[in-house]
Amino acid sequence: MEYSRWPGDIEVMVKRLDKIHPVVSGNKLFKLKYNIENAHSKGLKRVVTFGGAWSNHLHAAAYAVKEAGLQMIAIVRGDHSVQESDMIRDIRAQGAEVHYVSRLFYAEKETEEFKMWLIERFGEVYVIPEGGANYLGVNGCMEILDAEDKRYTDIFCAAGTGTMAAGIALTLSEGQRLHVISALKGGGMKEEITRKLEYFFMDRDAAKEQMENVLVYDNHHRGGYAKYDPELIQFIAHSEIPLDFVYTGKMMMALEGLIEEGHFSQRSRILAIHSGGLQGNRGLSALKP
């Protein structure tokens, strides 16, 4: 685990989860940890999981599942079979079995019909949801903050499914605030994190109480999930820390903007969680040399 200093008057440190493993980068290690252990405990040899053609989740899962001695089946959104992405080639090299499905069918992956299709097609398998977004993923993300992180007044993280944010929210120390920068357009991230906490506590009031120290920002997505603009690309290009354009670039850009707007006192100590995902930049030609 490495911390890097971000320049500015207020103390800002970046927790470099992207450096804890060369492949299972960032928060993916935490989301996958207990899911893979659960597959083993159930005696299941094959793992099904989901993502797009540049999915950080699939990229990390393929390696982690192989290392655990299991077989991964990747359900990939859209037909990319004519020209496969570098990420798809990576996971095939790790032994993953790749199956493309239409975007329309992929959108039904939480339905009983889709689950029946999985059973009919692949038999008895262990299913990890897209992004590792389940109870076990939240449990793993509860291990992101450690004792040394209690000194910070504010924690920042990016969010796609809200799984990491829920795990961090559950481990905040007294007086700490969590700032969540949503990568999604259209809002709803606060409700998504609340639902995950409600499932964890089995109590909606407890979930709402936990959310009192969580601030969710829905206006820093730069056009939507995996969207970008020239300002974001320029920000990433000039950053002293490697950032991706889907999550961490938007988070750090939002953090810097909030500081400049005076949202934090000079006594603030801010910890930004670098959640990895740098391999995804290969899908963006604007970031290629």
C-alpha positions as CSV (number, residue, x, y, z in Angstrom):
1,M,0.0,0.0,0.0
2,E,1.4,3.3,-1.0
3,Y,0.4,6.9,-0.3
4,S,1.3,9.7,-2.7
5,R,1.0,13.4,-1.9
6,W,-1.3,15.6,-4.0
7,P,-0.1,19.2,-4.2
8,G,-2.2,21.9,-2.5
9,D,-2.6,23.9,0.7
10,I,-4.9,21.3,2.3
11,E,-3.4,17.9,3.1
12,V,-4.5,15.4,0.5
13,M,-3.1,11.9,0.3
14,V,-3.9,9.2,-2.3
15,K,-4.2,5.6,-1.2
16,R,-2.8,3.7,-4.1
17,L,-4.8,0.6,-4.3
18,D,-3.8,0.3,-7.9
19,K,-0.4,-0.8,-6.8
20,I,-1.3,-3.6,-4.5
21,H,-1.3,-6.2,-7.3
22,P,-0.1,-6.1,-10.9
23,V,-3.4,-7.5,-12.3
24,V,-6.1,-7.7,-9.6
25,S,-5.9,-3.9,-9.3
26,G,-7.5,-1.6,-6.8
27,N,-10.8,-2.3,-5.2
28,K,-11.4,-5.4,-7.4
29,L,-9.1,-7.4,-5.1
30,F,-11.4,-6.6,-2.1
31,K,-14.6,-7.2,-4.1
32,L,-13.5,-10.6,-5.4
33,K,-11.8,-11.9,-2.2
34,Y,-14.8,-13.3,-0.4
35,N,-16.7,-14.2,-3.5
36,I,-14.0,-16.5,-4.6
37,E,-13.7,-18.0,-1.1
38,N,-17.4,-18.6,-1.2
39,A,-17.2,-20.4,-4.5
40,H,-14.6,-22.7,-3.0
41,S,-16.6,-23.3,0.1
42,K,-19.6,-24.4,-2.0
43,G,-17.4,-26.8,-4.0
44,L,-18.1,-25.0,-7.3
45,K,-15.4,-25.1,-9.9
46,R,-16.8,-22.6,-12.4
47,V,-17.5,-18.9,-11.9
48,V,-19.7,-16.8,-14.1
49,T,-19.4,-13.0,-14.1
50,F,-20.3,-10.0,-16.3
51,G,-18.9,-6.9,-17.9
52,G,-18.2,-4.9,-21.1
53,A,-15.4,-5.1,-23.6
54,W,-13.1,-3.1,-21.4
55,S,-14.3,-4.2,-18.0
56,N,-11.9,-3.7,-15.1
57,H,-13.9,-6.3,-13.2
58,L,-13.6,-9.0,-15.8
59,H,-9.9,-8.2,-16.3
60,A,-9.2,-8.6,-12.5
61,A,-11.6,-11.6,-12.1
62,A,-10.0,-13.7,-14.8
63,Y,-6.6,-13.6,-13.1
64,A,-8.0,-14.0,-9.5
65,V,-10.3,-16.9,-10.5
66,K,-7.5,-18.7,-12.4
67,E,-5.1,-18.2,-9.4
68,A,-7.8,-19.8,-7.2
69,G,-7.8,-22.9,-9.4
70,L,-11.3,-22.2,-10.8
71,Q,-12.6,-21.6,-14.3
72,M,-14.2,-18.3,-15.3
73,I,-17.0,-17.8,-17.8
74,A,-17.3,-14.2,-18.9
75,I,-20.6,-12.9,-20.1
76,V,-19.7,-9.9,-22.2
77,R,-22.2,-7.1,-23.1
78,G,-22.5,-6.6,-26.9
79,D,-21.0,-8.4,-29.9
80,H,-17.3,-7.7,-30.1
81,S,-16.3,-11.0,-31.6
82,V,-15.2,-9.4,-35.0
83,Q,-12.6,-7.2,-33.3
84,E,-12.0,-8.2,-29.7
85,S,-10.6,-5.7,-27.3
86,D,-7.1,-6.0,-25.7
87,M,-9.0,-6.7,-22.4
88,I,-10.9,-9.6,-23.9
89,R,-7.6,-11.0,-25.3
90,D,-6.1,-10.7,-21.8
91,I,-8.8,-12.7,-20.1
92,R,-8.8,-15.4,-22.8
93,A,-5.0,-15.7,-22.1
94,Q,-6.0,-16.3,-18.5
95,G,-8.2,-19.2,-19.6
96,A,-11.5,-17.4,-19.4
97,E,-14.4,-18.7,-21.5
98,V,-16.0,-15.7,-23.3
99,H,-19.6,-15.5,-24.3
100,Y,-21.1,-12.4,-26.0
101,V,-24.8,-11.5,-25.5
102,S,-26.8,-8.7,-26.9
103,R,-27.1,-5.5,-24.9
104,L,-30.9,-6.1,-24.6
105,F,-30.4,-9.6,-23.2
106,Y,-27.5,-8.4,-20.9
107,A,-29.9,-5.8,-19.4
108,E,-32.0,-8.7,-18.2
109,K,-29.2,-10.4,-16.2
110,E,-30.9,-9.9,-12.9
111,T,-34.1,-11.6,-14.0
112,E,-35.2,-15.2,-13.3
113,E,-35.3,-15.9,-17.0
114,F,-31.6,-14.9,-17.4
115,K,-30.6,-17.0,-14.4
116,M,-32.4,-20.0,-15.8
117,W,-30.5,-19.5,-19.1
118,L,-27.2,-19.5,-17.2
119,I,-28.2,-22.8,-15.5
120,E,-29.3,-24.4,-18.8
121,R,-26.2,-23.2,-20.6
122,F,-23.5,-23.7,-18.0
123,G,-24.9,-26.0,-15.3
124,E,-24.1,-25.4,-11.7
125,V,-21.9,-22.3,-11.4
126,Y,-21.0,-19.6,-8.9
127,V,-22.3,-16.2,-10.0
128,I,-20.4,-13.0,-9.2
129,P,-22.5,-10.0,-10.2
130,E,-21.0,-7.3,-12.4
131,G,-18.4,-5.3,-10.5
132,G,-18.6,-7.8,-7.6
133,A,-21.6,-5.8,-6.4
134,N,-23.0,-8.0,-3.7
135,Y,-22.9,-8.5,0.1
136,L,-19.6,-10.3,-0.1
137,G,-18.1,-7.5,-2.2
138,V,-19.2,-5.0,0.4
139,N,-17.6,-7.2,3.1
140,G,-14.3,-7.2,1.2
141,C,-14.4,-3.4,0.8
142,M,-14.7,-3.0,4.5
143,E,-11.0,-3.9,4.6
144,I,-9.9,-0.9,2.4
145,L,-9.4,1.5,5.3
146,D,-7.0,0.6,8.0
147,A,-6.0,1.9,11.4
148,E,-3.7,4.5,9.9
149,D,-6.5,6.0,7.9
150,K,-8.4,7.1,11.1
151,R,-6.4,10.4,11.1
152,Y,-8.2,11.7,8.0
153,T,-11.2,13.9,8.3
154,D,-12.5,13.2,4.8
155,I,-12.4,10.1,2.5
156,F,-13.0,10.3,-1.2
157,C,-13.9,7.5,-3.6
158,A,-15.4,7.0,-7.0
159,A,-18.5,4.9,-7.5
160,G,-20.1,2.8,-10.3
161,T,-22.1,0.2,-8.4
162,G,-21.7,1.8,-4.9
163,T,-20.2,-1.4,-3.5
164,M,-16.8,0.1,-2.4
165,A,-18.6,3.2,-1.1
166,A,-20.9,1.0,1.1
167,G,-17.9,-1.0,2.5
168,I,-16.0,2.2,3.3
169,A,-19.1,3.8,4.8
170,L,-19.4,0.9,7.2
171,T,-15.9,1.5,8.5
172,L,-15.8,5.2,8.9
173,S,-14.4,6.4,12.2
174,E,-16.2,9.0,14.4
175,G,-16.1,12.4,12.8
176,Q,-15.0,11.1,9.3
177,R,-17.0,11.9,6.2
178,L,-17.1,9.9,3.0
179,H,-17.4,11.8,-0.3
180,V,-18.6,9.6,-3.2
181,I,-18.1,10.8,-6.8
182,S,-20.6,9.0,-9.0
183,A,-19.4,7.9,-12.5
184,L,-23.0,7.5,-13.6
185,K,-25.4,10.1,-15.2
186,G,-28.9,10.5,-13.9
187,G,-28.4,10.3,-10.1
188,G,-29.5,7.4,-7.9
189,M,-26.1,6.6,-6.4
190,K,-27.1,7.6,-2.9
191,E,-30.1,5.3,-3.1
192,E,-28.0,2.5,-4.4
193,I,-25.5,2.8,-1.6
194,T,-28.4,3.0,0.9
195,R,-29.9,-0.2,-0.5
196,K,-26.6,-2.0,0.0
197,L,-26.3,-0.8,3.6
198,E,-29.9,-1.8,4.2
199,Y,-29.2,-5.3,3.0
200,F,-26.1,-5.4,5.2
201,F,-28.0,-4.2,8.3
202,M,-31.4,-5.7,7.4
203,D,-32.7,-2.4,8.8
204,R,-33.5,0.7,6.7
205,D,-33.2,3.1,9.7
206,A,-29.7,1.8,10.4
207,A,-28.8,2.3,6.8
208,K,-30.1,5.8,6.8
209,E,-28.2,6.6,9.9
210,Q,-24.9,5.3,8.4
211,M,-25.6,7.5,5.3
212,E,-25.6,10.7,7.5
213,N,-21.8,10.8,7.1
214,V,-21.8,10.1,3.3
215,L,-22.0,12.8,0.7
216,V,-22.8,11.7,-2.8
217,Y,-22.0,13.9,-5.8
218,D,-23.9,13.2,-9.1
219,N,-22.6,16.1,-11.2
220,H,-19.0,15.1,-11.9
221,H,-19.6,12.3,-14.4
222,R,-18.4,14.4,-17.4
223,G,-21.2,13.2,-19.6
224,G,-22.0,9.8,-18.2
225,Y,-20.4,6.4,-17.5
226,A,-17.2,6.0,-19.5
227,K,-17.8,9.4,-21.1
228,Y,-15.1,12.1,-21.2
229,D,-14.4,15.6,-22.3
230,P,-11.2,17.6,-23.2
231,E,-11.0,19.0,-19.7
232,L,-10.9,15.5,-18.2
233,I,-8.3,14.3,-20.6
234,Q,-6.1,17.3,-20.0
235,F,-6.4,16.8,-16.2
236,I,-5.4,13.2,-16.5
237,A,-2.5,14.0,-18.8
238,H,-1.1,16.5,-16.3
239,S,-1.6,14.5,-13.2
240,E,1.4,13.4,-11.2
241,I,-0.5,10.2,-10.4
242,P,-1.7,7.8,-13.1
243,L,-5.5,8.0,-13.4
244,D,-8.2,6.4,-15.5
245,F,-10.9,8.3,-17.3
246,V,-13.9,6.3,-16.0
247,Y,-13.4,6.6,-12.2
248,T,-10.3,8.0,-10.6
249,G,-9.7,10.9,-13.1
250,K,-13.2,12.2,-12.4
251,M,-12.8,11.7,-8.7
252,M,-9.6,13.6,-8.5
253,M,-10.9,16.4,-10.7
254,A,-13.9,16.7,-8.5
255,L,-11.8,16.7,-5.4
256,E,-9.6,19.5,-6.6
257,G,-12.6,21.5,-7.7
258,L,-14.3,21.2,-4.3
259,I,-11.1,22.3,-2.6
260,E,-10.8,25.4,-4.9
261,E,-14.4,26.2,-4.2
262,G,-13.7,26.4,-0.5
263,H,-15.6,23.3,0.7
264,F,-12.9,22.3,3.1
265,S,-11.1,24.1,6.0
266,Q,-7.4,24.4,6.2
267,R,-7.5,21.8,9.0
268,S,-8.9,19.2,6.6
269,R,-7.0,16.0,6.0
270,I,-8.3,14.2,2.9
271,L,-7.6,10.7,1.8
272,A,-8.6,9.8,-1.8
273,I,-8.9,6.1,-2.6
274,H,-7.3,5.2,-5.9
275,S,-9.5,2.2,-7.0
276,G,-7.3,1.1,-9.9
277,G,-8.8,0.4,-13.3
278,L,-5.9,1.8,-15.3
279,Q,-6.0,-1.0,-17.9
280,G,-9.2,0.5,-19.2
281,N,-7.3,3.5,-20.5
282,R,-6.2,1.2,-23.4
283,G,-9.7,1.6,-24.8
284,L,-9.4,5.4,-25.1
285,S,-7.3,6.5,-28.1
286,A,-7.0,10.0,-26.6
287,L,-4.8,8.7,-23.9
288,K,-2.6,6.6,-26.1
289,P,0.9,7.9,-26.8
